[in-house]
Amino acid sequence: MIPASFDYVRPSSVEEACQVLASGDDVKVLAGGQSLLPLLRLRLAYPSALVDLGRLPELRGVSDRGDHVFVGALTTHDEVLRSSVIKERVPLLALATATVADPAVRHRGTFGGSMAHADPAGDLPAVALALDCVFVVRSADGEREIPAADFFVDYLEPALEPDEVLIGARVPVLGPRWGFHYEKFHRTAQAWAIVGVAAAVRRSNGTVEEARIALTNMGPTPVRASAVEAALRGVDLAPAASGGTDLVGEACAEADDGTSPPADLHARPDYRRHLARVLTRRAVRAASG
């Protein structure tokens, strides 16, 4: 289909972009376009104008800032994957980004676009939630910070005001005793996750000292599996002896607590609940290895 007509604006600065966003109703931001353009073609979105941020270099790049890594909103998935800083300092982000769609999409799609689209089936929002990322946004009134726990408000609804632009995110750097894994179940390599699990586990003397678990596609927003996090604290990571109790498995059996998984053509809610329990156990084991 052919998109409905709209105005096209290519600002030369973030400040100009904020002014354009504040000047009209239903103005959309264009970054990589991998989510927005299909919506336009199907006429599921009718913006009055598109604000193309593609030529704003200040929104692109990865920088190591000590206790966190800052990832610019226009940094492509491919740039994230090739970044030595990401691989060494925040490996969970690299692990999840490697599962996003296919190389063609990863070369065009952006880190900030994935976050601002706020699709609960997207891989990166769950990672942001598990790592307690902080998003930096800017408007004509200045900058503000939004914790990941508050950023994803509802289905496809981020906590961005109409005149705000996502600048990037502060991704905390965790210590050396942390392990990471992203486990994803999907129909094909390019498909959205039916369920995904982002896991970060801190080990101490063979037990779980702390765990951070977030789920993909188990509700209208990414979901923090707080019941599993609490149940895993202090659990012995040694494999269960023959006939013994799998303590990690018991803790991960609570992965679907507090979730509201959708029903669609790919899976029923009860199947997604089952997947959440199974994949969480796999992710925790892999992150603890």
N, C-alpha and C positions, 0 to 999 in steps of 0.2 A: 504494500500500500504506500501511498504518498503522504508524507506528514502534512498536517495543517500548516498554514503560513505563520511565520513568526519573524520578529526582528532579530538581527544578529549583531552582537557587539563584541569586539575584541579589545579589552582594556589594556592599557600599558602599565598599570600598577594595581596593587590590591586595593588601594584607596579608591581608585576610579571604579573598580569592580563593585565595591561596597556601595558607592553612590548610585550606580546603575540599579543594583538590587533594591535599593531603598526607593527608587523612583517609580516603580510600577508594580502591578499585581501579577502574581504567577510568573515571575521571572526565574528561569532555571539556570543553574551553573553547569557548564560543560567542561569536563576534565578529559578523561580518556574516552568517554562516550560509550563504553561497552555495555552499560545498563540503560542509559538514557536513550540512545539512538533506536534500539528496538522498540521502546515504548512509544517514541515518536512515530515510527513507521507503522505501528499497529494502531495509532491514534488512541492510545491509552493515556497519553499526556498531551495537553494543549497549552503549552507555555506561550505567553505573549512575546517573550524574547528569550534568547539564549545568550549567556555571558560566557565567552570562551576564555578560559584561564590558561590555555595551552602555552602561551608565550611569556609566562611570568616566571623567570628563572629563580626568583627568591622563594618560590614554593616547591622547589625540587632539590633533592639531595638528602644524604644521610650524614650525620655528624655525631661523634662520640663526645659526650659532655660529662664524663665521669660517672656519676651515679645513674645516668640515663642516656639513652640514644635518642636523638631527635630525628624523626623521619618526616620530611616535607610532604605535603598533601599530593603534589604532582609527581612524586617519585613513582616510577612504574614498577609493576611487580617484577619485571625482569631486572631492573636496577636493584631492587631489594635482594633478589636472589644472588646477584653478582657482588654484592657488597661484603667485603671481608669484615667490616665492623659489625654488620648484622649477624653473620655466621658465628663470629667469636663472642659477641657480647649479648645478643638476644636470639639464640638459635631457634627458639620456638616459633618466632616470626618467619624465619627462613623455612622451617619444616612445613608450616601451613601454607605459605605462599607457593611452594613447589607443587601443591595440589590444586591450585587455582586454574581451572579451565585447561587451556592448551597454550603453546608458545605464542601463537598469534595474538591471543587475548592478553597474555602476560606482557607483551611488548607494547600494548596500547593502554590497557587498564591501569589505573593508578591506586596507590595505597589509600589516599584520601577519598577517592571516588567510591571505593568499596565500603569505607567506613560511613561516609555521608549518605550512601544509598540505604544503609541500615537494613539490609535484607537478612533475616534470621537464618537463611540457608547459606549465606556467605561464610567463607572460612575465617576471614580475618577479624570480624567483630568478636567472635568467641575468644580469639587470642588476646585481643585488647582487654576483654573483661577479665580473663584469667591472670594477666600480667598487671592489672590495675593501671592501665595507661591513662594519661591525662591529655585531653585534646585541647589545642590552642585555637581559638577562633577570633576573628577580627571583624569589626564593623566600623562605621564612621565615628562611633563613640569610643573606640579603643579596643583593647584585647581583653579576653576573659578566658578562664580555664574551666573545662568541664571534665570531671572524672568519668571514666568509661562506664561506671555503674549508673551514672545519670544521663549518659549521652544517648543511649538507645531507648527511646520512649515507647514506641509501639511499632507495629509492622510498617516498614519503609518510612519511619518517622524518627529522625534524629532530633536532638535538642538544639537545633540551629534556628535562630530567628531569621525571618525573611531577608534581612539585610546583612547577614553574617556570612563570612567566607571561612572555611576550614583551612588553617595555615599548616597544621601538621600535628604530630603527637609526640609526647614524651613517653618513651618506652623504658620502664625501669630495668636496670641491670641487676640480676640476682646473683648470689654468691656462688663460689666454686662447688658447693655440695648440692647444688640443684641439678636435677635431670629433667629433660623435656621430651615430649612426644605429642604429635597430632595424629589421631586415628580417625579415618574417614571411610564411610560406606556409601558408595554411589553406584549407579547403574553402569555408567561408562566413564572413561577417563576425563571427559569434558563436562560431565554433568554436575549439577548442584549436589551437595551432600544430602542424602536422605537423613543421616545423622552424622555428626562429627563431634570429636572430643579433644579439647586442648588441655593438656595436663602438664603441670610443673610440680615436681616432688623434691623436697629437701630431705636428705637422708642423714642419719646420725647413728653410728654403731649398729647398723643393720635394721634400724627401725625408721618409720616415717616421722620426721619431726614436724613437717608442715606440708600441706598439699593445696594446690590451687587447681580447680577443675571447672571448665566452662563448656557448655554444650551448644552445638550448632543445630538449628532446625528442630528445637524441642519446645517452641512457643513463639509468640509474636515478636520476641526479641531474643538475643542470646541469653542463656540462663547459667548462672553460677550454681554449681552443684554443691551447695553449702553442707548438705547432710552428709555427703561422701567425705568432704574435707574434714568435718568433725569426726566422723567414724574412723578415718584413716590415721588420725593423730596417735602416735605411739604404737602403731601396728608393726609386728615383726614381719620383715620382708622375706624371710627365708621361705623357700617353697614348702608347702605342707607335706609332711611325711605321708606315706601310704596309709590311707584311711583316716588321716588327720583333717583338721578343719582348715580350710583356705580362708585365712583372716582377711586378706586383701579382697577376695571375691565377696565375702560377706559384707564388707564395707561398701563395695561398689554396687551391691544389690540395691542400694538406696539412691542410685543415680537419677532415677526418674521422679523422685519426690519433688513435689511443688512445680512440676512441669505441666504444660498444656500442649502436647504435640498436635500438629495439624493432621487432617485427613485429606489426602489428595489422590491423584492417579497412581502415585508411586508407592504409597504405604498408608496403612491405617494407624491410628494412634497407638494401639496396643503393640503393633510391630515395632514402631519407633521406640516405645518404652523398653521393649526387649533389647533392641539394638543399643540403646543408651547404656543399659547395664553391662552388656557384653563388651562394647567398645571401651567403656570406662575402665573396666578391668584390664583390657589389653593395653590401653594407654598408660595406666598407672604402672603396670609391670614393665613396660618398655622404658618409661621415664625413670624407673628405679634401678634399672639394670646397670 
